[in-house]
């Protein structure tokens, strides 16, 4: 028996180097709803963006940590390397990301019959996988 889930979704928190660019990507390019900004104290803040019942949290720190995730997604390091968003129109996502200059890391491909995906990089180099299931 697993733990009791109080929310049937997963939130993700990203410590970002360029919070303004990342906010623009997730809010304006991808279309996540801006919930608001939380003052974390000491000049630090968090932007919260809604994706269905999930929340993408962008943590803006006054002192940017010196270490960063290595670029290149899954093939380059262990740990959280990407997260997935299921979308209604993959071609629209691909077009929006291309217009915004977001690099494509993988795809687009038909992963299995009726399932297409593309992985793009946000302005901080985090990989975001977008998946569309036909039907």
GROMACS elastic network, one bead per residue, 0.5 to 0.9 nm:
[ bonds ]
;  ai    aj funct       b0    kb
    1     4     6  0.88797   500
    2     5     6  0.87422   500
    5     8     6  0.65487   500
    5     9     6  0.89908   500
    7    10     6  0.79107   500
    7    53     6  0.81107   500
    7    54     6  0.89386   500
    8    53     6  0.76235   500
    8    54     6  0.85059   500
    9    52     6  0.84632   500
    9    53     6  0.59282   500
    9    54     6  0.53138   500
    9    55     6  0.85955   500
   10    53     6  0.80241   500
   10    54     6  0.54212   500
   10    55     6  0.73448   500
   11    53     6  0.84934   500
   11    54     6  0.50282   500
   11    56     6  0.58839   500
   11    57     6  0.75124   500
   12    54     6  0.79664   500
   12    55     6  0.64571   500
   12    56     6  0.50848   500
   12    57     6  0.60691   500
   12    58     6  0.86677   500
   12    83     6  0.82886   500
   13    55     6  0.82642   500
   13    56     6  0.59856   500
   13    58     6  0.60002   500
   13    59     6  0.70385   500
   14    56     6  0.76347   500
   14    57     6  0.60603   500
   14    58     6  0.50353   500
   14    59     6  0.59784   500
   14    60     6  0.88833   500
   14   126     6  0.86463   500
   15    19     6  0.85976   500
   15    57     6  0.83559   500
   15    58     6  0.59928   500
   15    60     6  0.64406   500
   15    61     6  0.76120   500
   15    64     6  0.87365   500
   15    65     6  0.88058   500
   16    19     6  0.56528   500
   16    22     6  0.74124   500
   16    58     6  0.63749   500
   16    59     6  0.60579   500
   16    60     6  0.60381   500
   16    61     6  0.78750   500
   16    64     6  0.81236   500
   16   123     6  0.89905   500
   16   124     6  0.64565   500
   17    22     6  0.86185   500
   17    59     6  0.89067   500
   17    60     6  0.72427   500
   17    61     6  0.80584   500
   17    64     6  0.63687   500
   17    65     6  0.83676   500
   17    68     6  0.89883   500
   17   123     6  0.89236   500
   17   124     6  0.65011   500
   18    21     6  0.55309   500
   18    22     6  0.62153   500
   18    23     6  0.85825   500
   18    60     6  0.79507   500
   18   123     6  0.72836   500
   18   124     6  0.66413   500
   19    22     6  0.50459   500
   19    23     6  0.58625   500
   19    24     6  0.84288   500
   19    47     6  0.84951   500
   19    58     6  0.69238   500
   19    59     6  0.75321   500
   19    60     6  0.58344   500
   19    61     6  0.89213   500
   19   123     6  0.89069   500
   19   124     6  0.86610   500
   20    23     6  0.51148   500
   20    24     6  0.61657   500
   20    25     6  0.86367   500
   21    24     6  0.50839   500
   21    25     6  0.61902   500
   21    26     6  0.87952   500
   21   122     6  0.85597   500
   21   123     6  0.60710   500
   21   124     6  0.82265   500
   22    26     6  0.61939   500
   22    27     6  0.82937   500
   22    58     6  0.76785   500
   22   122     6  0.65747   500
   22   123     6  0.56370   500
   22   124     6  0.69695   500
   23    26     6  0.54031   500
   23    27     6  0.57225   500
   23    28     6  0.77088   500
   23    34     6  0.88004   500
   23    47     6  0.74499   500
   23    49     6  0.85849   500
   23    58     6  0.74524   500
   24    27     6  0.52738   500
   24    28     6  0.51002   500
   24    29     6  0.67200   500
   24    30     6  0.87517   500
   25    28     6  0.56316   500
   25    30     6  0.62936   500
   25    31     6  0.82684   500
   25    97     6  0.84192   500
   25   100     6  0.78736   500
   25   102     6  0.84890   500
   25   122     6  0.67143   500
   25   123     6  0.72466   500
   26    29     6  0.59459   500
   26    30     6  0.50225   500
   26    31     6  0.62667   500
   26    32     6  0.57802   500
   26    33     6  0.85973   500
   26    34     6  0.89880   500
   26    49     6  0.76298   500
   26    56     6  0.84357   500
   26   122     6  0.81074   500
   27    30     6  0.59472   500
   27    33     6  0.62013   500
   27    34     6  0.64695   500
   27    49     6  0.71633   500
   28    31     6  0.52159   500
   28    32     6  0.73958   500
   28    33     6  0.89336   500
   29    32     6  0.83584   500
   29    93     6  0.82826   500
   29    96     6  0.59778   500
   29    97     6  0.65915   500
   29    99     6  0.88024   500
   29   100     6  0.69410   500
   30    93     6  0.70213   500
   30    96     6  0.74033   500
   30    97     6  0.77424   500
   31    34     6  0.89003   500
   31    51     6  0.87099   500
   32    49     6  0.56894   500
   32    50     6  0.54893   500
   32    51     6  0.57013   500
   32    52     6  0.87222   500
   32    56     6  0.85452   500
   33    48     6  0.84745   500
   33    49     6  0.52957   500
   33    51     6  0.70608   500
   34    37     6  0.83760   500
   34    47     6  0.75695   500
   34    48     6  0.61531   500
   34    50     6  0.64029   500
   35    47     6  0.76595   500
   35    48     6  0.53207   500
   35    49     6  0.53184   500
   35    50     6  0.63688   500
   35    55     6  0.87774   500
   36    46     6  0.82978   500
   36    47     6  0.59697   500
   36    48     6  0.55469   500
   36    49     6  0.73599   500
   37    45     6  0.67203   500
   37    46     6  0.55495   500
   37    48     6  0.62830   500
   38    44     6  0.87510   500
   38    45     6  0.55220   500
   38    46     6  0.50706   500
   38    47     6  0.65078   500
   38    48     6  0.77947   500
   39    42     6  0.84430   500
   39    43     6  0.73916   500
   39    44     6  0.64147   500
   39    46     6  0.66715   500
   40    43     6  0.71211   500
   40    44     6  0.50894   500
   40    46     6  0.68132   500
   40    59     6  0.89102   500
   40    61     6  0.89697   500
   41    44     6  0.55516   500
   41    45     6  0.71767   500
   42    45     6  0.86268   500
   42    61     6  0.88067   500
   42    62     6  0.77114   500
   43    60     6  0.87161   500
   43    61     6  0.72658   500
   43    62     6  0.59409   500
   44    59     6  0.75355   500
   44    60     6  0.56930   500
   44    62     6  0.55962   500
   44    63     6  0.85573   500
   45    58     6  0.83315   500
   45    59     6  0.60114   500
   45    60     6  0.52369   500
   45    61     6  0.66859   500
   45    62     6  0.86136   500
   46    57     6  0.63703   500
   46    58     6  0.54219   500
   46    60     6  0.59038   500
   46    61     6  0.85805   500
   47    56     6  0.81802   500
   47    57     6  0.56795   500
   47    58     6  0.50384   500
   47    59     6  0.65689   500
   47    60     6  0.78540   500
   48    55     6  0.63812   500
   48    56     6  0.59354   500
   48    58     6  0.65124   500
   48    59     6  0.88071   500
   49    54     6  0.84189   500
   49    55     6  0.54444   500
   49    56     6  0.51308   500
   49    57     6  0.63392   500
   49    58     6  0.82089   500
   50    53     6  0.68079   500
   50    54     6  0.59697   500
   50    56     6  0.64643   500
   50    57     6  0.88713   500
   51    54     6  0.50402   500
   51    55     6  0.58022   500
   51    56     6  0.72309   500
   51    85     6  0.83971   500
   52    55     6  0.78326   500
   60    63     6  0.88319   500
   60    64     6  0.81212   500
   61    64     6  0.57130   500
   61    65     6  0.81190   500
   63    66     6  0.87429   500
   64    67     6  0.87340   500
   65    68     6  0.73761   500
   67    70     6  0.89292   500
   68    71     6  0.86323   500
   69    73     6  0.87867   500
   69    77     6  0.82054   500
   69    81     6  0.84823   500
   69   125     6  0.84861   500
   69   126     6  0.83037   500
   70    73     6  0.76244   500
   70    76     6  0.68379   500
   70    77     6  0.69653   500
   70   125     6  0.87952   500
   71    76     6  0.71249   500
   71    77     6  0.86873   500
   71   125     6  0.63893   500
   71   126     6  0.79193   500
   72    75     6  0.65212   500
   72    76     6  0.56671   500
   72    77     6  0.82902   500
   72    81     6  0.87737   500
   72   105     6  0.78787   500
   72   125     6  0.80989   500
   72   126     6  0.88502   500
   72   127     6  0.84133   500
   73    76     6  0.59443   500
   73    77     6  0.71576   500
   73    78     6  0.89876   500
   73    80     6  0.89150   500
   73    81     6  0.52591   500
   73    82     6  0.68863   500
   73   105     6  0.81888   500
   73   125     6  0.84542   500
   73   126     6  0.74632   500
   73   127     6  0.62654   500
   74    77     6  0.61521   500
   74    78     6  0.70558   500
   74    79     6  0.85544   500
   74    80     6  0.84537   500
   74    81     6  0.54914   500
   74    82     6  0.75345   500
   74   127     6  0.88589   500
   75    78     6  0.82902   500
   76    81     6  0.89528   500
   77    80     6  0.88485   500
   77    81     6  0.76322   500
   78    81     6  0.71546   500
   80    83     6  0.78224   500
   81   126     6  0.72805   500
   81   127     6  0.66064   500
   81   128     6  0.88309   500
   82   119     6  0.85725   500
   82   126     6  0.66556   500
   82   128     6  0.54413   500
   82   129     6  0.67223   500
   83   126     6  0.88358   500
   83   127     6  0.69444   500
   83   128     6  0.53404   500
   83   129     6  0.59900   500
   83   130     6  0.86655   500
   84   119     6  0.87584   500
   84   127     6  0.88997   500
   84   128     6  0.59600   500
   84   130     6  0.57945   500
   84   131     6  0.71571   500
   85   128     6  0.74111   500
   85   129     6  0.61796   500
   85   131     6  0.63071   500
   85   132     6  0.88647   500
   86    90     6  0.88389   500
   86   129     6  0.83351   500
   86   130     6  0.57126   500
   86   132     6  0.58397   500
   86   133     6  0.79611   500
   87    90     6  0.62667   500
   87    93     6  0.81091   500
   87   130     6  0.64928   500
   87   131     6  0.59591   500
   87   132     6  0.53637   500
   87   133     6  0.81495   500
   88    92     6  0.88659   500
   88   131     6  0.85345   500
   88   132     6  0.61267   500
   88   133     6  0.79520   500
   88   134     6  0.87370   500
   89    92     6  0.54479   500
   89    93     6  0.66485   500
   89    94     6  0.89442   500
   89   131     6  0.89688   500
   89   132     6  0.67844   500
   90    93     6  0.50544   500
   90    94     6  0.61891   500
   90    95     6  0.86048   500
   90   108     6  0.88076   500
   90   116     6  0.75980   500
   90   117     6  0.73299   500
   90   118     6  0.79177   500
   90   130     6  0.70578   500
   90   131     6  0.69109   500
   90   132     6  0.58878   500
   91    94     6  0.50492   500
   91    95     6  0.61338   500
   91    96     6  0.86012   500
   92    95     6  0.50635   500
   92    96     6  0.60754   500
   92    97     6  0.85184   500
   93    96     6  0.51520   500
   93    97     6  0.60648   500
   93    98     6  0.84658   500
   93   118     6  0.89438   500
   93   130     6  0.78310   500
   94    97     6  0.52624   500
   94    98     6  0.60670   500
   94    99     6  0.85766   500
   94   104     6  0.85398   500
   94   108     6  0.81780   500
   94   118     6  0.75849   500
   94   120     6  0.85321   500
   94   130     6  0.89545   500
   95    98     6  0.51525   500
   95    99     6  0.60982   500
   95   100     6  0.85824   500
   96    99     6  0.51672   500
   96   100     6  0.62116   500
   96   101     6  0.86823   500
   96   102     6  0.86804   500
   97   100     6  0.50535   500
   97   101     6  0.61849   500
   97   102     6  0.50897   500
   97   103     6  0.76511   500
   97   104     6  0.82236   500
   97   120     6  0.75590   500
   98   101     6  0.50036   500
   98   102     6  0.57404   500
   98   103     6  0.72413   500
   98   104     6  0.79920   500
   99   102     6  0.76922   500
  102   120     6  0.64222   500
  102   121     6  0.58937   500
  102   122     6  0.63036   500
  102   123     6  0.70719   500
  103   119     6  0.87728   500
  103   120     6  0.56627   500
  103   121     6  0.54854   500
  103   122     6  0.78369   500
  103   123     6  0.88568   500
  103   125     6  0.88037   500
  104   107     6  0.71674   500
  104   108     6  0.84048   500
  104   118     6  0.73592   500
  104   119     6  0.59797   500
  104   121     6  0.63857   500
  105   118     6  0.77789   500
  105   119     6  0.53573   500
  105   120     6  0.52138   500
  105   121     6  0.65072   500
  105   127     6  0.75306   500
  106   109     6  0.80186   500
  106   117     6  0.84597   500
  106   118     6  0.57601   500
  106   120     6  0.70332   500
  106   129     6  0.87853   500
  107   110     6  0.83766   500
  107   116     6  0.87157   500
  107   117     6  0.65903   500
  107   119     6  0.64816   500
  107   120     6  0.87771   500
  108   111     6  0.89125   500
  108   116     6  0.68632   500
  108   117     6  0.54519   500
  108   119     6  0.74877   500
  109   112     6  0.87774   500
  109   115     6  0.84605   500
  109   116     6  0.55072   500
  109   117     6  0.56145   500
  109   118     6  0.66060   500
  110   113     6  0.67384   500
  110   114     6  0.70876   500
  110   115     6  0.56327   500
  110   117     6  0.64855   500
  111   114     6  0.80615   500
  111   115     6  0.56447   500
  111   116     6  0.55667   500
  111   117     6  0.66999   500
  112   115     6  0.52917   500
  112   116     6  0.72971   500
  113   116     6  0.81729   500
  113   133     6  0.89428   500
  113   134     6  0.86784   500
  114   132     6  0.80498   500
  114   133     6  0.56876   500
  114   135     6  0.77685   500
  115   131     6  0.69956   500
  115   132     6  0.57331   500
  115   134     6  0.63100   500
  116   130     6  0.84073   500
  116   131     6  0.57991   500
  116   132     6  0.53526   500
  116   133     6  0.66250   500
  116   134     6  0.82334   500
  117   129     6  0.68642   500
  117   130     6  0.55057   500
  117   132     6  0.63128   500
  117   133     6  0.88361   500
  118   128     6  0.83576   500
  118   129     6  0.57960   500
  118   130     6  0.54612   500
  118   131     6  0.67853   500
  119   127     6  0.63035   500
  119   128     6  0.54691   500
  119   130     6  0.61856   500
  119   131     6  0.87550   500
  120   125     6  0.86864   500
  120   126     6  0.81715   500
  120   127     6  0.56700   500
  120   128     6  0.54569   500
  120   129     6  0.65410   500
  120   130     6  0.80599   500
  121   124     6  0.74537   500
  121   125     6  0.50057   500
  121   126     6  0.53268   500
  121   128     6  0.61980   500
  121   129     6  0.88650   500
  122   125     6  0.52455   500
  122   126     6  0.53533   500
  122   127     6  0.65055   500
  122   128     6  0.71709   500
  123   126     6  0.74615   500
